[in-house]
Amino acid sequence: MIQSIERISLTAADAATLARFYIEAIGFRETGRQRIEAAAYGVDGQALAVSLVLGQQEIELVQFDRAGAPYPADASSHDPIFQHIALVTTDIRSALARLTAGMRMISKDAPVALPASSGGVTAAKFRDPEGHPLEFLQFPKASAPDQWRGVAMPDHPCIGIDHSALVATDTLRSIRFYSERGLSVTARTINTGPEQDRLDGVQGAEVEVTALSPAGPTPHVELLRYRSPMAATTAAAADADVAATRLIVRTAACNSKIMISDPDGHRMVLLPAS
């Protein structure tokens, strides 16, 4: 069973350059870089891995020696390859103002204040310079989750990673996959209306959102099943492609590092329990 999501792993075409974006624009701190064997990620040869921390949460940027394809330029927020990292902010407008050249907005007229029926957060979706989708979140003070109450960074409005959201083509099938590995459904909403259209940069958005949480602390997983628009048909990402994102999880269900995929091809790397 999954004990915690240790980090979120992004494939990078240029890990060093992309790391500067995450450090300078978002407030991450680099904690190390090393050469690693790429086999555990399904790729031959080696890779450069750069570790970055924001608050108590971690991501890694992995640049494979045998590089794959860039992020598809035409991929949308309802595409099955879509998987974003949701970053919590204490001041979303200030966070957006700090974004540097090279990023691209997904949301229209951001930030977008969602109604209470859709969680009541203020949010904005955008892409980093290599195309990875990201989201800024600002919770209402009165209803912020306990883990974010009173958290602040001295020099930046971004304070941590709340979740990784991924598109699912069949909610029940994906819930079964993640539940069998120890994640529990902790919230479900149907998000729709003009605010959701603006957030996702599409027309007629109607999204089943399902939160799945491990026994350990943040981050968690969110499933996004688009009833409308229908899921796009972009080809699945290969293991070395920039669109290939991995959840690195700690579990008692394995004795060695292995990678598996959910029903829609989203990757999860299992680490033995510590």
SULRA-V895757 format. One record per helix or strand of 3 or more residues. SS is the DSSP state (hx for helix, st for strand). FROM is the first residue (numbers start at 1). TO is the last residue. Records with the same first field share a line. If there is no record, write none. Layout:
SS=FROM-TO  FROM-TO
This chain:
st=2-11  29-37  46-54  57-64  83-89  122-127  133-138  158-167  184-192  206-213  220-228  245-251  258-261  267-272
hx=15-26  39-41  92-97  116-118  141-143  146-148  171-179  194-200
